[in-house]
């Protein structure tokens, strides 16, 4: 029988080139992704061929702009497939709505009452069951017209609505049960009473150190944080209870090894045995139970373990965790010989081990929006999966590339081994939100590979979100999970369109893809980052673009070192050495971007601010689409952006007036602390104190254009004066460090000496009577005296006090001297020469403890106070400010108006504010 003809055809239907015919038939064969032929169904009419414009064409559907191209699988005429595979037809978005509905429901239900959650779940189930009945009734009423004409079906379908409602019900039930588990039981009850108890805890995370901070004049003790589940609880009365409650264990290390400041290395407490514990280990602790700080958390209580006692292990970790621990330890050992930044970054880049990442380096990654590289993300897994199964576009084809086809593995065998690789990836890298999202996306793709289904990444992402939110509803409130999903969604939706637009404008394909990926991820993630950090990075896109080229080699070589470490450590060390080069490049990009004075701008850290930033981003994108067609205008905008980020001092001085021309003295705004700068020539200055924060003092010195410091004076060793030392040393040559001879507190004194020794900077001791001169500066040390019999009452009274002359101006810097030391200074031989001064750096942030006689003796014209906004000490004291004003002084403070610079000379004074 002759097959039917298409309308307008002159003979039997001919299959498009590249298709196959079944023996004895004119119907084309359909080939599934794994190569098994199947006869095309003949019970449906063949679709009418169309051209790109939608009208029928002689050769079937063609691509836009290429009418007449034969239909069929992409690249069917090429043995290697289409070099640029793309998804055929519109994106499959059917799972997006259920995933978003489940996400929103889980986030709401975690804080809602059980009654409300029950009503929502019941209503959603009833609505899901009733939707098909309503649809059937609607169709029955509108099925036929008089005369037999069939009316169109209803405009809505019950299946998508029922799917959304079922996901809402499932997410509400899961979140409600998880939240109830956290709120009930003996652990939350004891936490509300702040009771002590003995608990057996099964650890669910790696131990991690808290970031050191400065509180007042001391560095806060570091602590070890561990997530876990209480499985057995013994009350003070001896009652033993079995439970399963998530908690956070905080082990206070007191001053045990916590000798570093905020800018020091992240391993000072590495000797603590708590840091060697692995997930799944069971420990017994005696701790005080306290409630979590905020509601809606996944933990029921916080267990505070005092005194830094070693852990009492009652159960060894699982075999899988011991294996993962050996791999992670092997990678750390293989990286021992690398440069500091590469040694810290490579384990974090490969397996998420950030134990060596210093707070300084961590801050640089956050300021450049490269922090996602420190947390193992889907990018790492994508690189591994592509190495194993080949590029995404060829994953289901016989001509795919990668290790699996080279080993002769079939598609289903590749999928099985890929699943094992996924499981090992989660175990070694730990189940963080981004790791779980990447693993589930990969598992969905591998399942599609094994079953012969076409793979689509948007449904895979939606499926991953849905499954993870149902399994762990707390992810619905995780910022890390949100950022991971947004970044992946940007790469799947915006990035291909932007890349195509750039290629149409003759941008090289590789560069267009990299630039589009970085810009798309930044566009969607920036509003969330602004909520978290209250700032917007202007260097995020170029930094991510420059780092992207080094991520793949660092990841591949790092995983190779991880695998080789248990077998051959010399080989692992060599691979780690090679991986250290791209890792060092990434760290250098982060440090360089963070050091740029205009690299970030402050932004409201709220969801309102996020909406404003999203609107601003949309405006920038729309303007960019118009500007990209005008090369000269685009170049001008890029130049203006570069100038805004780099802020060359001459241009900045013209626009902002900072730093003022001919400045002699500057007081940096470093919060509750001290950091002052004495100009000694172009790009040269003597710095007195470093403040509490490396970032703030580095930013101040960069803004002043200081690159050379012949002498750094640290008046005493309190943290609010020395904890920012690493920021002063960053990228600057320092000739010597001069300090007081009273080395208290000892931990901060040791930290200063360690940092000076690491950079081969000599240290000297300041003594009263010493005189020095450099550039246009000359000064003498007024305090402390060299006689050890006059030992001070504390570190404040041991502060180095200086009398400075610069261009005819006199300055008196008093450190943190208390009234007893101020009185002793006035009666000393050096103090006897004191008289009226032009500028007074008020002692101890303007506290109430000042000697009135000293103020009357020096009668300053300008009194400067360095203090933090809304500090808990009430600095400066109103009585001190009043006493200074009564002597005719103009009082300026950094908590109101920021940094202060003094200009003038020969008796003339002028002040500028940053």
Steps between C-alpha positions, in 0.01 A plus 500: 500500500632837404566718801302823521644808338547837662296781357685653213752216467552312176585160637556298808638670807880491505681492830740776572867436440671320785195292600463127444224299336357181643543206260206486261346826622508865410454611862815639660647338807529696823829447682499539876796656684666167574494394137208250505280548187126518542229533233336839497141489606266501202172548682549876512506730200847625418553864590498744215854611421566865566780740435649733756227749429222254577388428137528162334829434331624229267763364733331494838563735790807714468693707750444871521689673228575166326188402301525176320728325749384140541326394815637242736723477804755773543804417305353183349709547190824524695674202662589720799162663548416868506799699627260734680214279625194679630169393644240443230171677552397708798643435844311249712373707795235262633692421820594860576165598655479193730859551612447868581173425677666234715789735578274784611277270702793342684647840585165612644415178685824488699378788717126446479291334768406136463132584463556732206729253328241223545224713347718598203603139434141375525366777277770440239427126490126556466555758226740269316247217511211725401669674206455206256133468600439869434677474166295194400175674592600810304579294191170311527301824497686646201566187293246533215285759326164446325560333166792289620765769485763435766589796722862564599617347821543703818784750494657360816647166594469335840830313480742795551281647773470165677878453480561838662245431775646156572849650529364767735346232717814286501729796579268624775483158661875445481586845635237480772631165624863614492419820687301308759794265556718800580252666737397199706686258723725534805782693335303821422342487847840481672632775273224734611613436859871552417565168672812287496489143375714222360420413140615252241522680167542352155689755293351595163763750382870567501627712790574859410660792680319825564646809341701703754364840585580800713287592797624812670873468559531123467451231238203277565599139577454263213260210515436177311155458345349158426154405379357181638203304631445420866420128521518452876452756776579465871345761724657633819273269705631196314197449274604357162293588193525377143441765235606616158530875505720726282733728698802725459799421721728795587830407663661807655877479465555791741854618421619157400695572183284800419792732455405656171317811408241537228764517234705203610503149366201282559690218669612629842275254680600210280630309802149462640389134482147617418617601153595142416147359536318365196127501419308200640729487806311468828631704793385547859503859627399673820363837398258778578198499271382839375234594242611602150535873440213527252189301427438292191837328513569136434660453843306451821772620737861608533734289714774715657803292599730699730870476570616344177493147644591227250206311349389168646446279196245223554449397138739493205406661168360291217727331252397739222583802717836353598576450132394856419702631795814325376452651155454851640799461732709373210414806294600728789831315529561520125455879510737563791781629278291752306489877541273613785208609283510189280541275805190657655287519187557168322332272759207742516470511123510121467312361802377807689764474773548863607684433826810677369328799342589811699233755586690747282484273195140406576406867509671558166294222341180644647574855383553376142203258505734204454392335825318229304843359411570434869181293529494201268229569245340353194787636291742256660270207441428611143873501427538149639194370319611656171843341547332163551214496247605782265332831409132538583397519135653160422413318823245266334678437172728224397758753383512666843834597647640445849663224699198266493488445118878471488470216750234336281215547749144492361253774581328312781830394651612861479187604685558245778861604551392863484255430782782352709709808422209720613468315830875519564495871414232567765680295766843655444378859448229479770126549437490878492207665319694570179650150500158338546346712226780412260486131590125470451519686167776263391305197621194606300714549191666160552159337542393651170820365346434151633135489389558652157290810564598837362677701763379851576683696766216730601273208600803343670552815706130519586501133598808554717336792679178308554666184633742686726233726650279200571791307651645790701253789534761712680668553162204722413650758737863448406662797329767270363237280336321806361821639351589163353162462331503859373848463354408173329177645367689797361740270318209306347277792401672837469855394417422325166302800375765750604775283354317482167455878501871552562595255224276687258714804575816310409615420851705176496279203602702391805525855632130561431398189695724583796393864511131412469523237774672737744261788424185287519596342832588840644175655380282244679716448810597861576169594674533206741867577564403860576256378767778296662787749480336843450725574204522455124822391334596689185786262422305173531454442126863563392634309802276201428591519133872499573469227761284276283787403274698369797219314678495197268876422510516562874200273560615217273858502628377538857274196471785310339718585801214398732478161328874444486574599861414160660697315234808711427557817700791622280271482196224677693746771603602554137137522387425740784800712397357530150153575641653766724570725202136552392392504868751776573374688195143488638614620842698782338191611308297507821762700689549745213128556452444546872783754525346733240357800684181509294455124469181501708232751589276497805141393443195458728521154653128422485255342260389848401860569404503172310196605297660836426818326384300261283327797337832679453647185345209476257555862398871438449426193285250690285744788454780256428302345215479843338857601575663182375426604143697824545865406558620850584226560755554152647871569533432831674268333754758229563768763556280687748435175688874424515573847635224462762647168614870587492453857625840644402606734784539811278155451346342409833649809663348720229154343525464424871766719659649196676780479587546878512810641336784556743347299786727462802308276735209260452288307748348192338146390570561145625210470741571461871878523478794715396690538172666831413728599213779761487595609146874468431516549123328386183345157574695483829374530855567405860202301629405498867284199595313265269143496631288190559410413139753423222250589228418845637860609559609366161219691332601820679868468406409416141280808479787714630733346241745356756733234359808544720512511881849564640372450856187347648440592864273276706429693818400185696376149435127531556306351209331826402847636419681197349243250363498679163876459454465269200302772320786750550755250372295397198678610183721757675866512593550551873846594627456423872239452771544686829300389805478545872712282725197382700390191304150456631268338401750225411291345223484826305868572558582155366277558197681826417840336531392206284374723220814715512723193489303353207574816298853553637414836655725602792335598829631762742394625842392860551642685802450854626762738365540333161505743206451418132459677168380389156388711206333811633427341837690510825379358827603392845371229729350639821388174661557229629814557708792259466521440876335162567433603860219719368306202368157615391173389650390346172540502121324835465750673727783347298383673181760673284438877504654716228558871443516567124588805289399523136519817288492719807204318656529326837314178577466304824405133474412344837401143413273367776674659802287505815502795749776348720735464203402844368594655833828309504571623149450863603750460786761320286793681330339449160162625616647811654559635148135462404313816409210601278456280192310538178352149490425254781418136439282454807600204717292182520232595245387797707409303811411677823838406651707808408730718710359859498848644555630341181215651300566843651874470432474414132188713419454344153348692211367178350411187699445177303324194643501156334199293606238268356142591427260388776784335692397334830747706709339839448816641337558788483389611842297826503712626791820457298349674196381786721842537667671523161249752369545710811868529412406632157553179303300397195401138571462261205423129521509217247163354598340813357626568152767236446872551448663835572795664322684811616673738257686825542828606653675778689207546733225467238253210542238357266295181532350270235267203547479187289 
